[in-house]
Amino acid sequence: AVVSTQSGHYGRGCLFLLGAVHSVTALQAKCRMRLHKNSTKIGDIVFNSNGNTQSMQFHIKGDPKIITEGIHGLHIHNNPVKRKDCSPSATGDYFNPAGESGMHHGLGTVRAGARGEVNQINNVNVDPLKEEGISGVIEGQMACMPEPYMLFQDGSEKKIINFEKAQKRLEKLQKKENPSNLYVIILKEPDCYNPVSNQDTYTLHSPLFVLEGEDSIVGKAVVLQGNEDGNMDDGIACCTLKLVSEED
């Protein structure tokens, strides 16, 4: 896996930070993402907060023509989702409890793979005495070698588990006259796709989010945007965060 100490596409510039006073109660909020103006479920987003530690886990998979490969904004909006509408006309502006203007607020950005998947985990350690920073790990490279198969005369194929055994069996068949189950050994390229995965660890002076109180993100929309630069589009998918105890 590749380790980075740079914020890159999902850096601090896209995060909103809240006050130093935060809950010591363990809380969890989550929701199931659905496509914009569509009931199709594509995955979940989960927020955990427990004292000085927080986490966000975002795992989705959908049509790669909709969740296109590359970087997408992931934001909290002021309003809950209504009528499956992820657009800013329904979900409102970006949630910005700090009141700062001219900044791109949200949870940052996430990276989608070529097959429409996003796997993002953010872990936050809140410590006002330590230097703020971020480190990240992404998916590693996967060794991918051609795989042996038996190709039979009728066109059927069978993957070879024990290559030496398959060779010996073939040698015996070749010595027979007109064997009915003769085959040749071929090599096939396997599916070497490695899904994208990002895991970032933040050290911050203040919490990344809160799940109770006036600055809580509970009851607000989480929107996966179609772009990465902070301009609000209609959104790809969205859902309304609820505390786990409040879920139906």
N, C-alpha and C positions, 0 to 999 in steps of 0.2 A: 504494500500500500504506500501511497505517496503522502508524506506529511508536509504540511505547509504552516508557517507561522504568519503568513500574510492573510489579510481578510478577503482579498480577491473580490469575486462577484457578490459574495454574501458578507460584506463587511459592516463595520460599526456604523458607517454613514447612513445605513438604511434601518437603523434600529431606534426605537424610542426607549428612553430610560426614565424610570419613575423615581419618586422620592426615596430617600434612604430608609424611611420607616416602612416596614413591611411585616406581613403576618408570619407568625411562627407556627401557624396551623397548617397541617398537610392538606392540601386541596388539589382536586383534579377537575379539569374541564375538557370536554371534547365534543366533536361533532363529526358527522359523516358527510363528506363532500359529494355534491351532486353537480352535474353539468349545468351550465347556464340555460335556463328555461327548458330544463329536461330533468326527468326523474332518475336518470341513470346514476347509480352509485359508483364512485370510482376509488374510494378509500377514506381513511380517517386522519384527523389531526387531533393530537392529545397534548394538553398542557399540564404539567405537574409543578407544584410549588410547595416547598417544605423548608421553612426557615431560610437559610442562606443558600440553598440549592434549588435550582429550577431546571426544567427540561421541556423541550418541545419535540414531538415526534410526528413526522408527516410522511405517510406512505400512501401513494396512490398509483393507479395504473389505468390508462384509458387509451382511446383511439389516438395513435401518433399523428393522425391528420389534425386532431384537435389539440392535444397536448404535444406541441411540436418540440423537437429536440432543441435544447439550448437553455438560456437563462430566462426565468419568469419571476416577476414580483409576487410576493406573498404579503398581504396586508390585512390589518384590522380596519374595518370601516365603522362608522358611527352607528349605523342602524342594523337591526336584524334583517335576515333575508325574508322577503315576502314574494309569494307567487313564483318561487324558483328563479327570481330575477337577480342576477349578480351585478347588474350595471350600477354605476354611481347614482343614477336617478332614483334607484330603489334603496341601495345600501348606504348612500351618503358619501361624504368626504372621508379621507383617512382619519382614523382616530388618533388624536394628538393631545393627550392630557397635559403635556408640558407647555402647550401654547406657543411653541416656537413657530415662526413663519418662514416660508421659503425653503423648507427642508423636506426631504423625502422620508416620510415616516412609515413604519411598518415593521414586519418581522425580518426584513431583508429580502434576499432573492434565493431561489432554489433552482436546481439544475435538473432538467428533464432529459431522459435518454431517448435513443432512437426508436424505442418501442413504447413510448408514452408513459414511462415510469418515473416517479420521483421518490427518492428515499433520503430524507433529510432528518438528522437528529442534531439538535442544539442542546448542549449542556452548559449551564450557567452556574458559576461559583461567585457569590456576592461577598466581597471583602474590601471594605473601604481602605484598608491598610496596605493592600498589595497593588502593584502596578497593573493597570488595565491592559488586556491583551487577548489574543485569540490564536488558537492552533487548530488545524484541520487535517482530517484524514479522508482520502477518497478511495474508491475501489482500486484494488491492485490489478496488475496484469495477470491474465490466466493462461497457463500453458495449454496449447491446443494442438494436438497432433492428429494426423489421419487415423481413422479407425478401420480395422479389418472386418470384412463381411464375407459370408458365403453367398455366392450368386448361383442359384440352381437353374436347371435347364428350362423350367417353366416360368422363369423371370422373377421368382420370389427371392427374397433376401433374408438372411439371418445374421445378426451381429455375432462375431466370434468373441467368446469370453476367454478361452484358452487357445492361443494361437498354435502352440506346439501340438496340442491334441488334434486340432483341426487339420494341420498339415499331415500328420500321420494317418488320419482317417482318409484324407484325399489320396495319399499314396496307395493305400489298400484298395480304394475304389478303382483307381486307374489300372490296377492289375487284373480287375475283373472284366469279363466280356459283356459289353452293353449294360453297364450298371444304370439302374433307373434313377438313382439319387445322386448322380455325379454333379459336382459343382466346381466353380473356380473361385479363387480368393481374390477379392478386390479391396481397394482402399477407398474410403469415402471421407470427405471433409465433414466433421461434426459441426453442430451449431455451437460456435465459440462465443456467442454473445454474452457479455458480462454486464449485468444491469448496473446503472449508475448508483452510487451511494456516497453520501457526504455526512461526516460527523464532525461537528465543530464544538470546541470547548472555549467558553468565554470566561474571563475573569473581569468582573465589573464592580464598580463602587456602589451601584444601585441596581435593584431588580430590573429584569427585562420586561416584566409584566406583573400585574397583580390580578388575583381572582376574587377579590372582595373589596367593598368600599366604592367610593365615587369614581375612582380611576380603573375599576375592574373592566376586563375585556369580556366578561361573561355577559351574554345577551347581545353581543355584537357580532357582525358578520366577519368571517375570515374569507378573503377572496384571493384566488389564484388568478393573476393577471396574464394577459396575452403577451405583454412586453416586459422589459426589465428596467426601463429608465424612469419609472415613477409616474408616467402619464397614465391617468385612469382610462382604461378601456372598459368594454362591457364585461370583461372577466371570462375566464374559462369555466370555473367552477366555484362554488361557495357553500357555506353552511353557517348556522348560528350556534355559537358556543353556549353550552349549558354545563353547569356543575353536574358531576356524575350523579349526585343524590337527587337532582331535579329532572333527570332524564326519564322519558316515558318507558 
